Amino acid sequence: MGSKNKMIAQKLLRLRSRIEDWASLNGYENIGNQNIRRDADDNIVWKRSDWEFVDDMYSTIINQNEYYWDKDTYHQFNDLWRYYETDVTVVRPEDNPNLDPEWQQLQQMEWEDD
């Protein structure tokens, strides 16, 4: 993995934490969905939340899997960043219990230069 992947992993971790912070204020049930599949009667049979989408992308990077993202994928990340904005005086990012341990783990991983 290269330094570019480390940077992407850090940004995805921040985005995932931002979604968690937003959900702690607005309700986890209000997180948006990336994909929804419905049956013939229009019942939801499968869905993938924005959090799951970002978490899957984060897992792809830290598990050193190959990925083929185009500029539209990065635009999606930017759109999600803007959508899940929170007032940092109400919820501070450093208060998220998931962020610091995973951030430290990212720093300790072996990252080769691109």
N, C-alpha and C positions, 0 to 999 in steps of 0.2 A: 504494500500500500504506500502511496506517496503522500507528500505533504498536502497536495490538493485534496486528497480523500480525508485527511485529518481536518482540514478547514471545513469541508462539507459536513463531516460528522458533527463538528462543533455547532455549526449553524442549525443542523437538524435537531440536535439535542436542545438547543435554545428554543426552537420552534415548538417542539413537543412539550417542553416545560411551559411555554407561553400558553399553549392550548389548555394544559392542566390548570394553570393559574386562572385563565378565563372561566373554565368550567367550575372552579371552586366558587366563583362569584355568581355565575349565571346558571348553574346546574349542569351536571354531566349529561343529562338527557337532552340538553339543548345544543350539544356539539353537532355540527353539520356532518353530512354524509358525502363521501366521495362517490360511492356507487350504491345503487339500490336495485335489487331484482324482485320482481313481482310475479305472482302466478296469474293464471287466466282470470281469477276473481279479483284481481288487483290487491291481494294480500302481500305484504312484504315477506319474502321467504329468505332473503339474505341482504345484508347491508354491511358496508365498510365505512367506518367513521373517518373523519379527518385525522383524528388522533391515530387510528390504526394505520392509515395511509402513511403518515409521517414516521411512525414507529417502524413500519415495514421497510421504508427507505433507509432509516437509520441502521436497522439490523443488516441490511444489504451491505452498507459501507463497513461497519465494524467487523462483520464476518468475512470480509475480503472477497465478497462475491462480485462478479462482473456486473456492470450496469450500463445501460444505454439510454441516458436521459438526453432529451433535446431541450431547446430553449423554452418550450411550452411547459415542461416539468418545472423548470426553475421559476417560470412565471406563476405557476400554481403555488409554489412555496411562498413567493412574495405576496400573492393574494391572501394566502392563509395568514401570513404574518400581520398584514394590515387588518384582516377580519377579526383576529383574536387579540386585538390590542386591549390592554388593561391599564387602568390608572395605577402607576407604580407607587403612588402614595397609599393606595389601599392594599394592593398585593405586590410585595417586592419580590422580584425574581429569586433573590438569594434565600428567600423563605421556603422555596419549594424543596421538600426533603429528597426528591429524586435527582435534582440537578447536581449538587456538589459531588456525591459519590461517583456518579457516572462521568462527570467532568474530569475528576481525578483519574479514573480508569482510562479515559481517552488520552490523557497526558502520559500515562505510563506505557501505552501500547507502542509497539515498534512501528514506526512510520518511516518508510524510505523516501528519499527525495525522488520527485518525478523526473 
